[in-house]
Amino acid sequence: MNNPTSMLDFRLPDEAFEMLGLLREVCEKEIVPRRAEMDAKEQFPTEIFQKFAQAGLFAPMFDEKYGGYNLGGMLTVIAIEVVSEYCLGVATSLGAVKLGALPIEHGGTEEQKMKYLPKLAAGEMIAAFALTEPNAGSDVPNLQTTAVKKGDRYVLNGTKQWITNAGQADVYSVFALTDKSKGPRGMSCFIVEKGTKGLSFGKLEDKMGIRCSHTRQVIFEDCEIPEENLVGLKPNQGFIHAIKTLNSSRPFIASMAVGLAQGAYREAVKYARQREQFGKNIINFQVVQHMLADMVVKIEAARLLAYRAAKYSAENHPETAKHSAIAKYYSSEIAVQVCNDALQLHGGYGFTKDYPVEKMFRDSKILTIYEGTSQIQKNEIAAYVIKESNKLV
Ligand SMILES: Cc1cc2nc3c(=O)[nH]c(=O)nc-3n(C[C@H](O)[C@H](O)[C@H](O)COP(=O)(O)OP(=O)(O)OC[C@H]3O[C@@H](n4cnc5c(N)ncnc54)[C@H](O)[C@@H]3O)c2cc1C
């Protein structure tokens, strides 16, 4: 059985706080002055990524063995939370680098890991994760993209939908069917490098939020890749790689939600302290105080769920999937509520682009959609409820 004391021990060494302090400094200096313009113009955060790379700030997402500094995974979740406090668009694209790397981390050969992970940890390469298709969103088993073996190569055909970092990324983890007769169990994962003949990208999606994070289709037309780019060199293992990836990436989405909610809460407190109505600052109204209190409770609860899920995932705990779904579901839903309330506390001013809560409110909605909608998370949690129900009666 799991030891509940060690389970909840989130202590980090002092060097981790130095790194998080540096990350916060870079976010304050590089993201805050640019985020509104990047949002309006849908500008990818290339310069910010360069600053992150110069400061060694991709390292918290990767294992020490591959040039990273993630302290068993806990630093990843906290670093992503910090960036999300400043801009969920930047955090989404940064998180997608890790998401693209995860199938290699979970299923790749040592050679594949050594080829890609150190470059990703150094910020020299950007990754993307390409699973979703136009007709396979929640319904992942309905994947249609194929990979047919031809000599020592695989030929990919199909279209991936809503791919974060598409067009910007140097390397793509792509899921395709190598054995159609096996359905999802006939799925494999491939590493496809940008510039490969037959790989192209769709139009830049004009999104409601996280607009600096680029989202496009990824299109494969007789795209030939060498067989050594099959993750783990074994075909038909893609479904396992995808499930492991999603179970370990959902805590990161939860931490993005926590960070965004924390940022919105901070803006709400700041505004409530200075906005005067009826002769006093609105923070003096008990109704306002209660709204702020509700925000704090939700954020604190979500943070604990996110950290626990991250720890479970790092430890390969058998209940990782359940706790990742719980954390992702709860944190993303409360982020939408907190951003909504933070905007409400700004009154009419919050409805304009003069205040960051307007963008935070728009950004928040994606959290309940990508990497499995809230309904899909609840399906997953409910499956555990049913499985464990006999223990409760
Ligand atoms: C901005 C953005 C970035 C993304 N980035 C990536 C990426 O980098 N890589 C990637 O592979 N994908 C990515 N996605 C895809 C994302 O994961 C999917 O959009 C998501 O899983 C939902 O799929 P869908 O959009 O097809 O919705 P659908 O699956 O069509 O769902 C529509 C509605 O039906 C509900 N629904 C569907 N099935 C069920 C069910 N069984 N029970 C109850 N309700 C159900 C859903 O909850 C939803 O409300 C991204 C999406 C967006 C919008």
The ligand as a MOL file (V3000), in Angstrom:
LIG
                    3D

  0  0  0     0  0            999 V3000
M  V30 BEGIN CTAB
M  V30 COUNTS 53 58 0 0 0
M  V30 BEGIN ATOM
M  V30 1 C -6.4440 24.6390 -28.8220 0
M  V30 2 C -6.3700 23.1540 -28.8970 0
M  V30 3 C -5.1490 22.5170 -28.7920 0
M  V30 4 C -5.0620 21.1290 -28.8970 0
M  V30 5 N -3.8190 20.5250 -28.8970 0
M  V30 6 C -3.7330 19.2010 -29.2090 0
M  V30 7 C -2.4440 18.5900 -29.4230 0
M  V30 8 O -1.3950 19.2160 -29.2550 0
M  V30 9 N -2.4020 17.2930 -29.8030 0
M  V30 10 C -3.5340 16.5440 -29.9740 0
M  V30 11 O -3.4210 15.3810 -30.3370 0
M  V30 12 N -4.7670 17.0990 -29.7770 0
M  V30 13 C -4.8850 18.4100 -29.4000 0
M  V30 14 N -6.1250 18.9810 -29.2320 0
M  V30 15 C -7.3180 18.1650 -29.3990 0
M  V30 16 C -8.1470 17.9720 -28.1260 0
M  V30 17 O -7.5310 17.0620 -27.2680 0
M  V30 18 C -9.5660 17.5640 -28.5570 0
M  V30 19 O -10.1690 18.7100 -29.1180 0
M  V30 20 C -10.3910 17.0380 -27.4180 0
M  V30 21 O -9.9140 15.7860 -26.9910 0
M  V30 22 C -11.8740 16.8940 -27.8000 0
M  V30 23 O -12.0450 16.2940 -29.0320 0
M  V30 24 P -13.0110 16.9760 -30.1220 0
M  V30 25 O -12.6110 18.3960 -30.2220 0
M  V30 26 O -13.0250 16.1510 -31.3360 0
M  V30 27 O -14.4470 16.9470 -29.4230 0
M  V30 28 P -15.4850 15.7140 -29.4700 0
M  V30 29 O -14.7940 14.4630 -29.0900 0
M  V30 30 O -16.2050 15.7370 -30.7680 0
M  V30 31 O -16.4750 16.1210 -28.3140 0
M  V30 32 C -17.5980 16.9850 -28.5000 0
M  V30 33 C -18.4060 16.9930 -27.2010 0
M  V30 34 O -18.9330 15.6630 -26.9790 0
M  V30 35 C -18.5550 15.2290 -25.6830 0
M  V30 36 N -18.2980 13.7770 -25.7260 0
M  V30 37 C -17.6420 13.0710 -26.6860 0
M  V30 38 N -17.6140 11.7690 -26.3720 0
M  V30 39 C -18.2520 11.6390 -25.1800 0
M  V30 40 C -18.5660 10.5410 -24.3240 0
M  V30 41 N -18.1440 9.3040 -24.6090 0
M  V30 42 N -19.2270 10.7820 -23.1680 0
M  V30 43 C -19.6290 12.0530 -22.8550 0
M  V30 44 N -19.3760 13.1340 -23.6300 0
M  V30 45 C -18.7030 12.9240 -24.7710 0
M  V30 46 C -17.2700 15.9850 -25.3650 0
M  V30 47 O -17.0390 16.0560 -23.9540 0
M  V30 48 C -17.5750 17.3370 -25.9760 0
M  V30 49 O -18.3260 18.1110 -25.0750 0
M  V30 50 C -6.2320 20.3660 -29.0650 0
M  V30 51 C -7.4740 21.0100 -29.1380 0
M  V30 52 C -7.5560 22.3800 -29.0750 0
M  V30 53 C -8.9010 23.0350 -29.2270 0
M  V30 END ATOM
M  V30 BEGIN BOND
M  V30 1 1 1 2
M  V30 2 1 2 3
M  V30 3 2 2 52
M  V30 4 2 3 4
M  V30 5 1 4 5
M  V30 6 1 4 50
M  V30 7 2 5 6
M  V30 8 1 6 7
M  V30 9 1 6 13
M  V30 10 2 7 8
M  V30 11 1 7 9
M  V30 12 1 9 10
M  V30 13 2 10 11
M  V30 14 1 10 12
M  V30 15 2 12 13
M  V30 16 1 13 14
M  V30 17 1 14 15
M  V30 18 1 14 50
M  V30 19 1 15 16
M  V30 20 1 16 17
M  V30 21 1 16 18
M  V30 22 1 18 19
M  V30 23 1 18 20
M  V30 24 1 20 21
M  V30 25 1 20 22
M  V30 26 1 22 23
M  V30 27 1 23 24
M  V30 28 2 24 25
M  V30 29 1 24 26
M  V30 30 1 24 27
M  V30 31 1 27 28
M  V30 32 2 28 29
M  V30 33 1 28 30
M  V30 34 1 28 31
M  V30 35 1 31 32
M  V30 36 1 32 33
M  V30 37 1 33 34
M  V30 38 1 33 48
M  V30 39 1 34 35
M  V30 40 1 35 36
M  V30 41 1 35 46
M  V30 42 1 36 37
M  V30 43 1 36 45
M  V30 44 2 37 38
M  V30 45 1 38 39
M  V30 46 1 39 40
M  V30 47 2 39 45
M  V30 48 1 40 41
M  V30 49 2 40 42
M  V30 50 1 42 43
M  V30 51 2 43 44
M  V30 52 1 44 45
M  V30 53 1 46 47
M  V30 54 1 46 48
M  V30 55 1 48 49
M  V30 56 2 50 51
M  V30 57 1 51 52
M  V30 58 1 52 53
M  V30 END BOND
M  V30 END CTAB
M  END
